[in-house]
Amino acid sequence: MRPDRLKRITIDEGKCGGRPCIRDFRIRVTDILELLGAGASIDEILVDYRFLEHEDILAAIEYAAHQADHAVLQTQ
């Protein structure tokens, strides 16, 4: 993950229950991912949330990829 993008992800116990947000705004990484998953394009998200920047969307994707990159142990 690029360090400059990681700086865009903020965690504050007083905002959104301590969940990862974009640049101290009250929009969570998961909100961005859900929009993308529902078929919204990056451009559509940027129009609807004018305070966001293109790099914010990429940061959310990279952050999620990094969080998901761990071994999963299967129990039988």
Summary of the structure (lengths in Angstrom):
residues: 76
radius of gyration: 13.4
end to end distance: 33.3
largest distance: 48.0
contacts: 179
relative contact order: 0.19
helix: 50%
strand: 7%
